[in-house]
Amino acid sequence: MTILGDLDAASFIPWIERHAAKLGLSQAISHTSADRIELEVTGPTELIDMMEMGCCLGPIDVWVETILRTLVGSDAD
């Protein structure tokens, strides 16, 4: 999952980690910058959809422009 926008707030990475944990998803953040965050999220498709929606609506101090998703691995659904 690649999140693009105005993501400079220090609170967003911990927010992503908490939100993923609440949904029971595994996540690993591989890149962070003021305008892009890249992470791998593992779990049921429906819960990953909820994670994406949560990030779009997420903390008030960030502005998410778009989220790109790429299917990784043969057993992901």
PDB file of N, CA, C and O in Angstrom:
ATOM      1  N   MET A   1       0.864  -1.158   0.000  1.00  0.00           N
ATOM      2  CA  MET A   1       0.000   0.000   0.000  1.00  0.00           C
ATOM      3  C   MET A   1       0.911   1.221   0.000  1.00  0.00           C
ATOM      4  O   MET A   1       1.842   1.310   0.801  1.00  0.00           O
ATOM      5  N   THR A   2       0.640   2.152  -0.894  1.00  0.00           N
ATOM      6  CA  THR A   2       1.375   3.410  -0.939  1.00  0.00           C
ATOM      7  C   THR A   2       0.392   4.541  -0.673  1.00  0.00           C
ATOM      8  O   THR A   2      -0.604   4.684  -1.381  1.00  0.00           O
ATOM      9  N   ILE A   3       0.669   5.333   0.333  1.00  0.00           N
ATOM     10  CA  ILE A   3      -0.184   6.457   0.714  1.00  0.00           C
ATOM     11  C   ILE A   3       0.514   7.730   0.265  1.00  0.00           C
ATOM     12  O   ILE A   3       1.676   7.957   0.603  1.00  0.00           O
ATOM     13  N   LEU A   4      -0.191   8.563  -0.496  1.00  0.00           N
ATOM     14  CA  LEU A   4       0.363   9.812  -1.009  1.00  0.00           C
ATOM     15  C   LEU A   4      -0.439  10.990  -0.486  1.00  0.00           C
ATOM     16  O   LEU A   4      -1.659  10.899  -0.355  1.00  0.00           O
ATOM     17  N   GLY A   5       0.231  12.092  -0.187  1.00  0.00           N
ATOM     18  CA  GLY A   5      -0.452  13.298   0.277  1.00  0.00           C
ATOM     19  C   GLY A   5       0.462  14.140   1.145  1.00  0.00           C
ATOM     20  O   GLY A   5       1.686  14.052   1.048  1.00  0.00           O
ATOM     21  N   ASP A   6      -0.143  14.955   1.993  1.00  0.00           N
ATOM     22  CA  ASP A   6       0.593  15.775   2.960  1.00  0.00           C
ATOM     23  C   ASP A   6       0.637  14.980   4.261  1.00  0.00           C
ATOM     24  O   ASP A   6      -0.273  15.068   5.086  1.00  0.00           O
ATOM     25  N   LEU A   7       1.697  14.209   4.432  1.00  0.00           N
ATOM     26  CA  LEU A   7       1.770  13.200   5.494  1.00  0.00           C
ATOM     27  C   LEU A   7       2.836  13.511   6.529  1.00  0.00           C
ATOM     28  O   LEU A   7       3.329  12.607   7.204  1.00  0.00           O
ATOM     29  N   ASP A   8       3.192  14.767   6.658  1.00  0.00           N
ATOM     30  CA  ASP A   8       4.334  15.176   7.473  1.00  0.00           C
ATOM     31  C   ASP A   8       4.108  15.048   8.980  1.00  0.00           C
ATOM     32  O   ASP A   8       5.064  15.154   9.748  1.00  0.00           O
ATOM     33  N   ALA A   9       2.902  14.830   9.410  1.00  0.00           N
ATOM     34  CA  ALA A   9       2.607  14.783  10.848  1.00  0.00           C
ATOM     35  C   ALA A   9       3.269  13.575  11.505  1.00  0.00           C
ATOM     36  O   ALA A   9       3.186  12.457  10.996  1.00  0.00           O
ATOM     37  N   ALA A  10       3.917  13.808  12.626  1.00  0.00           N
ATOM     38  CA  ALA A  10       4.590  12.734  13.367  1.00  0.00           C
ATOM     39  C   ALA A  10       3.600  11.705  13.908  1.00  0.00           C
ATOM     40  O   ALA A  10       3.980  10.574  14.211  1.00  0.00           O
ATOM     41  N   SER A  11       2.350  12.090  14.027  1.00  0.00           N
ATOM     42  CA  SER A  11       1.343  11.199  14.607  1.00  0.00           C
ATOM     43  C   SER A  11       0.834  10.135  13.638  1.00  0.00           C
ATOM     44  O   SER A  11       0.193   9.179  14.076  1.00  0.00           O
ATOM     45  N   PHE A  12       1.097  10.269  12.334  1.00  0.00           N
ATOM     46  CA  PHE A  12       0.464   9.381  11.361  1.00  0.00           C
ATOM     47  C   PHE A  12       1.016   7.955  11.413  1.00  0.00           C
ATOM     48  O   PHE A  12       0.238   7.004  11.356  1.00  0.00           O
ATOM     49  N   ILE A  13       2.326   7.782  11.519  1.00  0.00           N
ATOM     50  CA  ILE A  13       2.897   6.429  11.554  1.00  0.00           C
ATOM     51  C   ILE A  13       2.377   5.652  12.766  1.00  0.00           C
ATOM     52  O   ILE A  13       1.922   4.521  12.594  1.00  0.00           O
ATOM     53  N   PRO A  14       2.421   6.203  13.984  1.00  0.00           N
ATOM     54  CA  PRO A  14       1.833   5.474  15.115  1.00  0.00           C
ATOM     55  C   PRO A  14       0.336   5.218  14.921  1.00  0.00           C
ATOM     56  O   PRO A  14      -0.173   4.181  15.345  1.00  0.00           O
ATOM     57  N   TRP A  15      -0.365   6.148  14.289  1.00  0.00           N
ATOM     58  CA  TRP A  15      -1.791   5.975  14.024  1.00  0.00           C
ATOM     59  C   TRP A  15      -2.011   4.780  13.100  1.00  0.00           C
ATOM     60  O   TRP A  15      -2.897   3.961  13.343  1.00  0.00           O
ATOM     61  N   ILE A  16      -1.201   4.678  12.035  1.00  0.00           N
ATOM     62  CA  ILE A  16      -1.298   3.549  11.103  1.00  0.00           C
ATOM     63  C   ILE A  16      -1.055   2.237  11.852  1.00  0.00           C
ATOM     64  O   ILE A  16      -1.799   1.273  11.674  1.00  0.00           O
ATOM     65  N   GLU A  17      -0.028   2.201  12.679  1.00  0.00           N
ATOM     66  CA  GLU A  17       0.297   0.985  13.427  1.00  0.00           C
ATOM     67  C   GLU A  17      -0.838   0.587  14.371  1.00  0.00           C
ATOM     68  O   GLU A  17      -1.182  -0.592  14.455  1.00  0.00           O
ATOM     69  N   ARG A  18      -1.416   1.540  15.071  1.00  0.00           N
ATOM     70  CA  ARG A  18      -2.543   1.249  15.981  1.00  0.00           C
ATOM     71  C   ARG A  18      -3.769   0.775  15.210  1.00  0.00           C
ATOM     72  O   ARG A  18      -4.426  -0.185  15.613  1.00  0.00           O
ATOM     73  N   HIS A  19      -4.079   1.446  14.101  1.00  0.00           N
ATOM     74  CA  HIS A  19      -5.263   1.091  13.314  1.00  0.00           C
ATOM     75  C   HIS A  19      -5.123  -0.326  12.755  1.00  0.00           C
ATOM     76  O   HIS A  19      -6.075  -1.106  12.800  1.00  0.00           O
ATOM     77  N   ALA A  20      -3.948  -0.661  12.233  1.00  0.00           N
ATOM     78  CA  ALA A  20      -3.708  -2.016  11.718  1.00  0.00           C
ATOM     79  C   ALA A  20      -3.871  -3.045  12.838  1.00  0.00           C
ATOM     80  O   ALA A  20      -4.485  -4.093  12.633  1.00  0.00           O
ATOM     81  N   ALA A  21      -3.329  -2.753  14.009  1.00  0.00           N
ATOM     82  CA  ALA A  21      -3.438  -3.680  15.142  1.00  0.00           C
ATOM     83  C   ALA A  21      -4.894  -3.876  15.554  1.00  0.00           C
ATOM     84  O   ALA A  21      -5.307  -4.999  15.843  1.00  0.00           O
ATOM     85  N   LYS A  22      -5.670  -2.802  15.584  1.00  0.00           N
ATOM     86  CA  LYS A  22      -7.089  -2.906  15.946  1.00  0.00           C
ATOM     87  C   LYS A  22      -7.852  -3.787  14.971  1.00  0.00           C
ATOM     88  O   LYS A  22      -8.802  -4.469  15.354  1.00  0.00           O
ATOM     89  N   LEU A  23      -7.429  -3.771  13.693  1.00  0.00           N
ATOM     90  CA  LEU A  23      -8.085  -4.583  12.670  1.00  0.00           C
ATOM     91  C   LEU A  23      -7.506  -5.994  12.593  1.00  0.00           C
ATOM     92  O   LEU A  23      -8.003  -6.824  11.832  1.00  0.00           O
ATOM     93  N   GLY A  24      -6.473  -6.272  13.364  1.00  0.00           N
ATOM     94  CA  GLY A  24      -5.849  -7.589  13.337  1.00  0.00           C
ATOM     95  C   GLY A  24      -4.987  -7.822  12.107  1.00  0.00           C
ATOM     96  O   GLY A  24      -4.777  -8.967  11.707  1.00  0.00           O
ATOM     97  N   LEU A  25      -4.484  -6.750  11.503  1.00  0.00           N
ATOM     98  CA  LEU A  25      -3.653  -6.847  10.304  1.00  0.00           C
ATOM     99  C   LEU A  25      -2.176  -6.811  10.677  1.00  0.00           C
ATOM    100  O   LEU A  25      -1.780  -6.163  11.645  1.00  0.00           O
ATOM    101  N   SER A  26      -1.378  -7.512   9.899  1.00  0.00           N
ATOM    102  CA  SER A  26       0.076  -7.388  10.008  1.00  0.00           C
ATOM    103  C   SER A  26       0.498  -6.276   9.077  1.00  0.00           C
ATOM    104  O   SER A  26      -0.022  -6.159   7.968  1.00  0.00           O
ATOM    105  N   GLN A  27       1.445  -5.450   9.520  1.00  0.00           N
ATOM    106  CA  GLN A  27       1.920  -4.361   8.666  1.00  0.00           C
ATOM    107  C   GLN A  27       3.405  -4.156   8.876  1.00  0.00           C
ATOM    108  O   GLN A  27       3.941  -4.384   9.960  1.00  0.00           O
ATOM    109  N   ALA A  28       4.058  -3.716   7.804  1.00  0.00           N
ATOM    110  CA  ALA A  28       5.482  -3.387   7.863  1.00  0.00           C
ATOM    111  C   ALA A  28       5.693  -2.148   7.011  1.00  0.00           C
ATOM    112  O   ALA A  28       5.444  -2.170   5.805  1.00  0.00           O
ATOM    113  N   ILE A  29       6.147  -1.079   7.624  1.00  0.00           N
ATOM    114  CA  ILE A  29       6.376   0.180   6.914  1.00  0.00           C
ATOM    115  C   ILE A  29       7.789   0.152   6.346  1.00  0.00           C
ATOM    116  O   ILE A  29       8.757  -0.068   7.075  1.00  0.00           O
ATOM    117  N   SER A  30       7.901   0.379   5.015  1.00  0.00           N
ATOM    118  CA  SER A  30       9.208   0.306   4.362  1.00  0.00           C
ATOM    119  C   SER A  30       9.752   1.666   3.952  1.00  0.00           C
ATOM    120  O   SER A  30      10.952   1.794   3.708  1.00  0.00           O
ATOM    121  N   HIS A  31       8.898   2.691   3.868  1.00  0.00           N
ATOM    122  CA  HIS A  31       9.358   4.026   3.475  1.00  0.00           C
ATOM    123  C   HIS A  31       8.430   5.067   4.089  1.00  0.00           C
ATOM    124  O   HIS A  31       7.209   4.906   4.090  1.00  0.00           O
ATOM    125  N   THR A  32       9.021   6.131   4.607  1.00  0.00           N
ATOM    126  CA  THR A  32       8.236   7.273   5.073  1.00  0.00           C
ATOM    127  C   THR A  32       8.899   8.559   4.608  1.00  0.00           C
ATOM    128  O   THR A  32      10.120   8.701   4.662  1.00  0.00           O
ATOM    129  N   SER A  33       8.081   9.485   4.154  1.00  0.00           N
ATOM    130  CA  SER A  33       8.538  10.837   3.823  1.00  0.00           C
ATOM    131  C   SER A  33       7.352  11.768   4.022  1.00  0.00           C
ATOM    132  O   SER A  33       6.260  11.321   4.373  1.00  0.00           O
ATOM    133  N   ALA A  34       7.561  13.051   3.802  1.00  0.00           N
ATOM    134  CA  ALA A  34       6.504  14.040   4.017  1.00  0.00           C
ATOM    135  C   ALA A  34       5.341  13.867   3.054  1.00  0.00           C
ATOM    136  O   ALA A  34       4.237  14.340   3.325  1.00  0.00           O
ATOM    137  N   ASP A  35       5.580  13.184   1.914  1.00  0.00           N
ATOM    138  CA  ASP A  35       4.511  13.050   0.926  1.00  0.00           C
ATOM    139  C   ASP A  35       4.203  11.613   0.523  1.00  0.00           C
ATOM    140  O   ASP A  35       3.337  11.384  -0.321  1.00  0.00           O
ATOM    141  N   ARG A  36       4.906  10.629   1.118  1.00  0.00           N
ATOM    142  CA  ARG A  36       4.663   9.236   0.729  1.00  0.00           C
ATOM    143  C   ARG A  36       5.013   8.294   1.872  1.00  0.00           C
ATOM    144  O   ARG A  36       6.036   8.445   2.540  1.00  0.00           O
ATOM    145  N   ILE A  37       4.132   7.318   2.077  1.00  0.00           N
ATOM    146  CA  ILE A  37       4.384   6.230   3.017  1.00  0.00           C
ATOM    147  C   ILE A  37       4.120   4.932   2.268  1.00  0.00           C
ATOM    148  O   ILE A  37       3.078   4.771   1.632  1.00  0.00           O
ATOM    149  N   GLU A  38       5.073   4.006   2.348  1.00  0.00           N
ATOM    150  CA  GLU A  38       4.899   2.696   1.735  1.00  0.00           C
ATOM    151  C   GLU A  38       4.864   1.656   2.840  1.00  0.00           C
ATOM    152  O   GLU A  38       5.724   1.641   3.722  1.00  0.00           O
ATOM    153  N   LEU A  39       3.864   0.788   2.786  1.00  0.00           N
ATOM    154  CA  LEU A  39       3.768  -0.270   3.774  1.00  0.00           C
ATOM    155  C   LEU A  39       3.167  -1.509   3.155  1.00  0.00           C
ATOM    156  O   LEU A  39       2.415  -1.441   2.183  1.00  0.00           O
ATOM    157  N   GLU A  40       3.511  -2.638   3.733  1.00  0.00           N
ATOM    158  CA  GLU A  40       2.921  -3.906   3.341  1.00  0.00           C
ATOM    159  C   GLU A  40       1.920  -4.281   4.420  1.00  0.00           C
ATOM    160  O   GLU A  40       2.241  -4.294   5.609  1.00  0.00           O
ATOM    161  N   VAL A  41       0.707  -4.583   3.989  1.00  0.00           N
ATOM    162  CA  VAL A  41      -0.365  -4.939   4.914  1.00  0.00           C
ATOM    163  C   VAL A  41      -0.830  -6.344   4.562  1.00  0.00           C
ATOM    164  O   VAL A  41      -1.091  -6.641   3.397  1.00  0.00           O
ATOM    165  N   THR A  42      -0.934  -7.212   5.569  1.00  0.00           N
ATOM    166  CA  THR A  42      -1.332  -8.592   5.348  1.00  0.00           C
ATOM    167  C   THR A  42      -2.557  -8.910   6.197  1.00  0.00           C
ATOM    168  O   THR A  42      -2.617  -8.600   7.386  1.00  0.00           O
ATOM    169  N   GLY A  43      -3.537  -9.545   5.540  1.00  0.00           N
ATOM    170  CA  GLY A  43      -4.750  -9.942   6.229  1.00  0.00           C
ATOM    171  C   GLY A  43      -5.881 -10.102   5.238  1.00  0.00           C
ATOM    172  O   GLY A  43      -5.662 -10.000   4.031  1.00  0.00           O
ATOM    173  N   PRO A  44      -7.086 -10.349   5.722  1.00  0.00           N
ATOM    174  CA  PRO A  44      -8.241 -10.494   4.839  1.00  0.00           C
ATOM    175  C   PRO A  44      -8.496  -9.207   4.038  1.00  0.00           C
ATOM    176  O   PRO A  44      -8.346  -8.097   4.549  1.00  0.00           O
ATOM    177  N   THR A  45      -8.883  -9.390   2.780  1.00  0.00           N
ATOM    178  CA  THR A  45      -9.115  -8.260   1.878  1.00  0.00           C
ATOM    179  C   THR A  45     -10.077  -7.245   2.471  1.00  0.00           C
ATOM    180  O   THR A  45      -9.857  -6.039   2.352  1.00  0.00           O
ATOM    181  N   GLU A  46     -11.144  -7.720   3.110  1.00  0.00           N
ATOM    182  CA  GLU A  46     -12.141  -6.808   3.667  1.00  0.00           C
ATOM    183  C   GLU A  46     -11.538  -5.913   4.746  1.00  0.00           C
ATOM    184  O   GLU A  46     -11.885  -4.736   4.846  1.00  0.00           O
ATOM    185  N   LEU A  47     -10.641  -6.468   5.547  1.00  0.00           N
ATOM    186  CA  LEU A  47     -10.012  -5.674   6.601  1.00  0.00           C
ATOM    187  C   LEU A  47      -8.972  -4.718   6.030  1.00  0.00           C
ATOM    188  O   LEU A  47      -8.779  -3.622   6.558  1.00  0.00           O
ATOM    189  N   ILE A  48      -8.302  -5.124   4.956  1.00  0.00           N
ATOM    190  CA  ILE A  48      -7.378  -4.211   4.284  1.00  0.00           C
ATOM    191  C   ILE A  48      -8.165  -3.058   3.661  1.00  0.00           C
ATOM    192  O   ILE A  48      -7.705  -1.916   3.669  1.00  0.00           O
ATOM    193  N   ASP A  49      -9.356  -3.355   3.120  1.00  0.00           N
ATOM    194  CA  ASP A  49     -10.240  -2.292   2.616  1.00  0.00           C
ATOM    195  C   ASP A  49     -10.573  -1.306   3.736  1.00  0.00           C
ATOM    196  O   ASP A  49     -10.568  -0.093   3.526  1.00  0.00           O
ATOM    197  N   MET A  50     -10.861  -1.836   4.925  1.00  0.00           N
ATOM    198  CA  MET A  50     -11.174  -0.974   6.067  1.00  0.00           C
ATOM    199  C   MET A  50      -9.958  -0.138   6.468  1.00  0.00           C
ATOM    200  O   MET A  50     -10.100   1.026   6.842  1.00  0.00           O
ATOM    201  N   MET A  51      -8.774  -0.725   6.390  1.00  0.00           N
ATOM    202  CA  MET A  51      -7.537   0.001   6.692  1.00  0.00           C
ATOM    203  C   MET A  51      -7.356   1.155   5.718  1.00  0.00           C
ATOM    204  O   MET A  51      -7.008   2.267   6.117  1.00  0.00           O
ATOM    205  N   GLU A  52      -7.593   0.886   4.442  1.00  0.00           N
ATOM    206  CA  GLU A  52      -7.477   1.936   3.425  1.00  0.00           C
ATOM    207  C   GLU A  52      -8.454   3.073   3.708  1.00  0.00           C
ATOM    208  O   GLU A  52      -8.076   4.243   3.649  1.00  0.00           O
ATOM    209  N   MET A  53      -9.690   2.744   4.011  1.00  0.00           N
ATOM    210  CA  MET A  53     -10.692   3.764   4.309  1.00  0.00           C
ATOM    211  C   MET A  53     -10.304   4.549   5.559  1.00  0.00           C
ATOM    212  O   MET A  53     -10.442   5.772   5.601  1.00  0.00           O
ATOM    213  N   GLY A  54      -9.820   3.843   6.570  1.00  0.00           N
ATOM    214  CA  GLY A  54      -9.382   4.516   7.788  1.00  0.00           C
ATOM    215  C   GLY A  54      -8.262   5.502   7.524  1.00  0.00           C
ATOM    216  O   GLY A  54      -8.263   6.609   8.062  1.00  0.00           O
ATOM    217  N   CYS A  55      -7.297   5.101   6.693  1.00  0.00           N
ATOM    218  CA  CYS A  55      -6.183   6.005   6.364  1.00  0.00           C
ATOM    219  C   CYS A  55      -6.678   7.221   5.590  1.00  0.00           C
ATOM    220  O   CYS A  55      -6.184   8.330   5.792  1.00  0.00           O
ATOM    221  N   CYS A  56      -7.651   7.018   4.704  1.00  0.00           N
ATOM    222  CA  CYS A  56      -8.211   8.156   3.950  1.00  0.00           C
ATOM    223  C   CYS A  56      -8.872   9.165   4.887  1.00  0.00           C
ATOM    224  O   CYS A  56      -8.770  10.374   4.679  1.00  0.00           O
ATOM    225  N   LEU A  57      -9.542   8.667   5.907  1.00  0.00           N
ATOM    226  CA  LEU A  57     -10.257   9.534   6.845  1.00  0.00           C
ATOM    227  C   LEU A  57      -9.402   9.916   8.043  1.00  0.00           C
ATOM    228  O   LEU A  57      -9.717  10.859   8.769  1.00  0.00           O
ATOM    229  N   GLY A  58      -8.322   9.178   8.241  1.00  0.00           N
ATOM    230  CA  GLY A  58      -7.426   9.230   9.385  1.00  0.00           C
ATOM    231  C   GLY A  58      -7.133  10.563  10.016  1.00  0.00           C
ATOM    232  O   GLY A  58      -7.870  11.517   9.764  1.00  0.00           O
ATOM    233  N   PRO A  59      -6.122  10.685  10.803  1.00  0.00           N
ATOM    234  CA  PRO A  59      -5.944  11.839  11.685  1.00  0.00           C
ATOM    235  C   PRO A  59      -6.101  13.175  10.967  1.00  0.00           C
ATOM    236  O   PRO A  59      -5.761  13.314   9.793  1.00  0.00           O
ATOM    237  N   ILE A  60      -6.614  14.134  11.687  1.00  0.00           N
ATOM    238  CA  ILE A  60      -6.946  15.432  11.108  1.00  0.00           C
ATOM    239  C   ILE A  60      -5.713  16.208  10.663  1.00  0.00           C
ATOM    240  O   ILE A  60      -5.822  17.121   9.844  1.00  0.00           O
ATOM    241  N   ASP A  61      -4.543  15.860  11.190  1.00  0.00           N
ATOM    242  CA  ASP A  61      -3.337  16.620  10.852  1.00  0.00           C
ATOM    243  C   ASP A  61      -2.599  16.103   9.616  1.00  0.00           C
ATOM    244  O   ASP A  61      -1.489  16.554   9.334  1.00  0.00           O
ATOM    245  N   VAL A  62      -3.200  15.158   8.870  1.00  0.00           N
ATOM    246  CA  VAL A  62      -2.639  14.726   7.588  1.00  0.00           C
ATOM    247  C   VAL A  62      -3.697  14.866   6.502  1.00  0.00           C
ATOM    248  O   VAL A  62      -4.893  14.905   6.788  1.00  0.00           O
ATOM    249  N   TRP A  63      -3.244  14.942   5.255  1.00  0.00           N
ATOM    250  CA  TRP A  63      -4.154  15.004   4.111  1.00  0.00           C
ATOM    251  C   TRP A  63      -3.746  13.917   3.140  1.00  0.00           C
ATOM    252  O   TRP A  63      -2.705  14.023   2.492  1.00  0.00           O
ATOM    253  N   VAL A  64      -4.559  12.866   3.032  1.00  0.00           N
ATOM    254  CA  VAL A  64      -4.282  11.762   2.123  1.00  0.00           C
ATOM    255  C   VAL A  64      -4.905  12.086   0.773  1.00  0.00           C
ATOM    256  O   VAL A  64      -6.121  12.245   0.661  1.00  0.00           O
ATOM    257  N   GLU A  65      -4.060  12.183  -0.254  1.00  0.00           N
ATOM    258  CA  GLU A  65      -4.532  12.445  -1.619  1.00  0.00           C
ATOM    259  C   GLU A  65      -5.031  11.163  -2.271  1.00  0.00           C
ATOM    260  O   GLU A  65      -6.121  11.130  -2.842  1.00  0.00           O
ATOM    261  N   THR A  66      -4.229  10.114  -2.182  1.00  0.00           N
ATOM    262  CA  THR A  66      -4.589   8.851  -2.816  1.00  0.00           C
ATOM    263  C   THR A  66      -3.873   7.700  -2.127  1.00  0.00           C
ATOM    264  O   THR A  66      -2.853   7.883  -1.463  1.00  0.00           O
ATOM    265  N   ILE A  67      -4.432   6.516  -2.302  1.00  0.00           N
ATOM    266  CA  ILE A  67      -3.807   5.297  -1.805  1.00  0.00           C
ATOM    267  C   ILE A  67      -3.742   4.314  -2.964  1.00  0.00           C
ATOM    268  O   ILE A  67      -4.749   4.027  -3.611  1.00  0.00           O
ATOM    269  N   LEU A  68      -2.547   3.804  -3.214  1.00  0.00           N
ATOM    270  CA  LEU A  68      -2.326   2.818  -4.267  1.00  0.00           C
ATOM    271  C   LEU A  68      -2.107   1.464  -3.612  1.00  0.00           C
ATOM    272  O   LEU A  68      -1.368   1.346  -2.635  1.00  0.00           O
ATOM    273  N   ARG A  69      -2.761   0.442  -4.163  1.00  0.00           N
ATOM    274  CA  ARG A  69      -2.595  -0.906  -3.624  1.00  0.00           C
ATOM    275  C   ARG A  69      -2.077  -1.824  -4.706  1.00  0.00           C
ATOM    276  O   ARG A  69      -2.500  -1.751  -5.860  1.00  0.00           O
ATOM    277  N   THR A  70      -1.147  -2.697  -4.318  1.00  0.00           N
ATOM    278  CA  THR A  70      -0.580  -3.686  -5.221  1.00  0.00           C
ATOM    279  C   THR A  70      -0.643  -5.037  -4.533  1.00  0.00           C
ATOM    280  O   THR A  70      -0.213  -5.178  -3.388  1.00  0.00           O
ATOM    281  N   LEU A  71      -1.176  -6.025  -5.224  1.00  0.00           N
ATOM    282  CA  LEU A  71      -1.245  -7.378  -4.688  1.00  0.00           C
ATOM    283  C   LEU A  71       0.154  -7.980  -4.701  1.00  0.00           C
ATOM    284  O   LEU A  71       0.826  -7.970  -5.732  1.00  0.00           O
ATOM    285  N   VAL A  72       0.591  -8.500  -3.570  1.00  0.00           N
ATOM    286  CA  VAL A  72       1.920  -9.086  -3.446  1.00  0.00           C
ATOM    287  C   VAL A  72       1.770 -10.514  -2.961  1.00  0.00           C
ATOM    288  O   VAL A  72       1.028 -10.770  -2.012  1.00  0.00           O
ATOM    289  N   GLY A  73       2.461 -11.448  -3.594  1.00  0.00           N
ATOM    290  CA  GLY A  73       2.441 -12.840  -3.154  1.00  0.00           C
ATOM    291  C   GLY A  73       1.302 -13.616  -3.773  1.00  0.00           C
ATOM    292  O   GLY A  73       0.289 -13.043  -4.174  1.00  0.00           O
ATOM    293  N   SER A  74       1.473 -14.924  -3.850  1.00  0.00           N
ATOM    294  CA  SER A  74       0.478 -15.770  -4.509  1.00  0.00           C
ATOM    295  C   SER A  74      -0.686 -16.150  -3.612  1.00  0.00           C
ATOM    296  O   SER A  74      -1.743 -16.534  -4.112  1.00  0.00           O
ATOM    297  N   ASP A  75      -0.517 -16.050  -2.281  1.00  0.00           N
ATOM    298  CA  ASP A  75      -1.601 -16.453  -1.386  1.00  0.00           C
ATOM    299  C   ASP A  75      -2.404 -15.276  -0.850  1.00  0.00           C
ATOM    300  O   ASP A  75      -3.315 -15.472  -0.046  1.00  0.00           O
ATOM    301  N   ALA A  76      -2.077 -14.033  -1.289  1.00  0.00           N
ATOM    302  CA  ALA A  76      -2.862 -12.863  -0.862  1.00  0.00           C
ATOM    303  C   ALA A  76      -4.190 -12.877  -1.583  1.00  0.00           C
ATOM    304  O   ALA A  76      -4.282 -13.332  -2.723  1.00  0.00           O
ATOM    305  N   ASP A  77      -5.247 -12.366  -0.904  1.00  0.00           N
ATOM    306  CA  ASP A  77      -6.556 -12.332  -1.558  1.00  0.00           C
ATOM    307  C   ASP A  77      -7.124 -10.985  -1.627  1.00  0.00           C
ATOM    308  O   ASP A  77      -8.223 -10.804  -2.152  1.00  0.00           O
TER     309      ASP A  77
END
